[in-house]
Amino acid sequence: MTLSTEQLLQLDQQHIWHPYASQINPPPTYPVVSASGVRLQLADGRQLIDGMSSWWCAIHGYNNHVLNTAAKDQIDKMSHVMFGGITHPPAVELAKKLVDLTPGPLTKVFLSDSGSVAVEVAIKMALQYWLSKGTENKNRLLTVRGGYHGDTFAAMGVCDPVTGMHHLFKDVLNDNIFAATPPSGYNRPFDVNDLAEFELLLRDNNDGIAAVIIEPIVQGAGGVRFYSPDYLKHIRVLCDKYNVLLILDEIATGFGRTGELFGCNHADIAPDIMCLGKAITGGYVTLAATLCSDKVAIGISEGEAGVFMHGPTFMGNPLACAIANASIDLLLANDWQGQVKNIEHILKEELAPVRDFEHVADVRVLGAIGVIELHDAVDMAAIQKQFVDAGIWIRPFGKLVYTMPPFVIGDEDLRLLASTMVGVVSRL
Ligand SMILES: *Cc1c(COP(=O)(O)O)cnc(C)c1O
């Protein structure tokens, strides 16, 4: 079946759900036929510079020879095999790499299919840990407002209750506890009052709290906000003081995006449980991982069930693991830290002019993330078209026009991307 672009778009509107989309008033979509380096190729022949890394994932750009080769080699061996009772080199290699790269206490790796599932697994680990210890009521989570942890039910239950996109379901979501959004600013000096409410909630509900869950340093889809390493450091201190587990959701921050390999490295702390996803395969295929400490793993395994009660069909998919191994090796072989620093420097320079616009509330840059926050929500369809017509791929949401380009983007492309963002925003 060869479809014309018109047929393709018509069938798309008839039959396909896109993320957060309507079937009565379907959103405009742009047909992409291929992608290479930092460029997306549209069906009509236009090329767009990619400013989104396909939602934080494509850190090496598209159609990368090393990742292509890893994928093809693995397909010729086996694409998938069940993980129950079977193991294989790609999964073992990946687990070893993740344990080596993440903070010391994290020693066990649970592989799954997507970020949301990695969060479900993390929450389940925390709950099962306390059940195994014979502590019946420690089954709620403490988190902060402004967070985003995914679209499945336990994950929805820790997303921001207002901006986290899931307020419709509040009556069926778990009854978790929310503290204030971390005060904005990576360089903000720490003030003990910043965590006073958080500590009160932790103290007063201590018997019922299994874990704290938070995105380290950068709150992503809940608002792309940055907060200080000291705040995160104190969260770790409070978790220890009140004997609750700390889950760090590194799905967006992992693999270099913030300038450190993981968000927790900014604060030099280790969580009890860590979620990874998004950039783990360089954006090639879906894969996620939940890491935990010996304490958590042994605690669960000594409990009544004797095993951790989870096992997805595609767990440890060899193709995904092989690509993840190649992507991580490639990242470490590159001067990723230099690349991210350079992106940070250029974004700071190029985005600065919009700070003076009356309709702009804030401009912030951290690592390879640049954010223009407006006072009012944008008309997504209209602004999307302007970006495409100007030759860049930027996907704003709400009041945010933001970019997190592939690490391999060249200076010239990045300056063009950022200055085009500024141009479009200036005309709003
Ligand atoms: C994207 C994201 C998730 C969810 O991952 P999916 O792969 O979309 O299920 C969870 N947490 C954070 C911090 C994310 O950025």
The ligand as an ORCA input file, in Angstrom:
! r2SCAN-3c Opt
* xyz 0 1
  C       8.513     10.953     30.197
  C       8.580     10.761     31.646
  C       7.937      9.669     32.278
  C       7.092      8.696     31.527
  O       7.794      7.979     30.550
  P       7.005      7.305     29.332
  O       8.080      6.616     28.557
  O       6.347      8.414     28.570
  O       6.024      6.354     29.912
  C       8.091      9.547     33.645
  N       8.821     10.417     34.354
  C       9.457     11.458     33.786
  C      10.275     12.368     34.632
  C       9.350     11.679     32.418
  O       9.963     12.726     31.861
*
